[in-house]
Amino acid sequence: VSQSRYSRFFKFLSADEFVQKLKEAGESASRTQEGVFDDNRGKIFINKDALKLGWGTTVVWHEAIHPIMNIIHNSNKALYDKIHKGILANAKANPRGGMQSVINDVERVYTKEKGYTDADRKDEIIVEALARLSAGTMSFSELQPTLRQQFIDLINRIGRILGLSKAEVSDMKAIKDLAKKITETTLS
């Protein structure tokens, strides 16, 4: 992987290097784990040996969203909280839909027994929902209109934080295109 605009944040490592980096940080890791955002170091570590065909760009995008969500949490907590509440309301209104699936997956993986907090789970729910929407594995049309607009506002904010001022999005295709552009730039 050559140096890209975002290479100071991303570190693409072999499975052994990935496990070693996380052990150095005092975290557990497996050779099959695909990526992690280390907020203590401000780095995103990607296990290039574990990236699954077709999911690699989703993993990169998911991990890239974490530091941006930290910025949004700290600079616009009202938006952050509205999106989380919207996800919960959307899941309640459609218990068989994609948002409920996100919540179930996060609650299954990010348990208190593993040391994760409610705040960690809240962040993962938002990040994973955004990653799935951007990857097209969850339908934008299943979102209630208010939540749909909040995600559009969030994506536009992410684009501005990343210096993509001309990346204003207004629909799901534009969101997917923006996620793809950022991921391709990162992977190039």
Residue pairs with C-beta under 8 A, 6 or more apart in sequence:
1 7
1 12
1 48
1 187
1 188
2 188
4 10
4 185
4 186
4 187
4 188
5 185
5 186
6 64
6 182
6 185
6 186
7 186
9 42
9 43
9 44
9 64
9 67
10 43
10 44
10 46
10 60
10 64
10 186
11 21
11 43
11 44
11 45
11 46
12 46
12 48
13 21
13 45
13 46
13 47
13 48
14 47
14 48
14 49
15 31
15 32
15 47
15 49
15 50
16 31
18 29
18 31
18 33
18 45
18 46
18 47
18 49
18 50
19 29
19 30
19 31
21 29
21 38
21 45
22 28
22 29
22 36
22 38
22 45
23 29
25 38
25 40
25 41
27 36
27 38
29 36
31 47
31 49
31 50
32 47
32 50
33 47
33 50
34 46
34 47
34 50
34 51
34 52
34 55
34 56
34 59
35 44
35 45
35 46
35 47
35 51
35 59
35 60
35 62
35 63
36 44
36 45
36 63
37 43
37 44
37 63
37 66
37 67
38 44
38 45
39 66
39 67
39 70
42 67
44 60
44 63
44 64
44 66
44 67
46 59
46 60
46 63
51 59
56 187
57 135
57 179
57 180
57 183
57 184
57 187
58 131
58 132
58 134
58 135
58 137
60 183
60 186
60 187
61 131
61 134
61 135
61 179
61 182
61 183
62 127
62 128
62 131
64 182
64 183
64 186
65 127
65 130
65 131
65 158
66 123
66 127
68 158
68 161
68 162
69 80
69 123
69 126
69 127
71 161
72 79
72 80
72 154
72 157
72 158
72 161
73 80
73 123
76 157
79 150
79 153
79 154
79 157
80 126
82 150
83 126
83 147
83 150
83 151
83 154
84 122
84 125
84 126
86 144
86 146
86 147
86 150
87 99
87 102
87 103
87 125
87 126
87 129
87 147
88 103
89 144
89 147
90 97
90 99
90 142
90 143
90 144
90 147
91 97
91 99
91 100
91 102
91 103
93 144
94 100
94 142
97 142
98 129
98 132
98 137
98 138
98 139
98 142
99 129
99 138
99 142
99 143
101 138
102 125
102 128
102 129
102 132
102 138
103 125
105 128
106 121
106 124
106 125
106 128
107 121
109 124
110 116
110 120
110 121
110 124
129 138
129 151
130 151
130 154
130 155
132 138
133 140
133 143
133 151
133 172
133 175
134 175
134 176
134 178
134 179
135 176
135 179
136 176
140 148
140 151
140 171
140 172
140 175
141 172
143 151
151 175
152 169
152 170
152 171
152 175
155 169
155 175
155 178
156 167
156 168
156 169
158 178
159 165
159 167
159 168
159 169
159 178
160 167
162 182
164 178
164 181
164 182
167 178
167 181
168 174
169 175
169 177
169 178
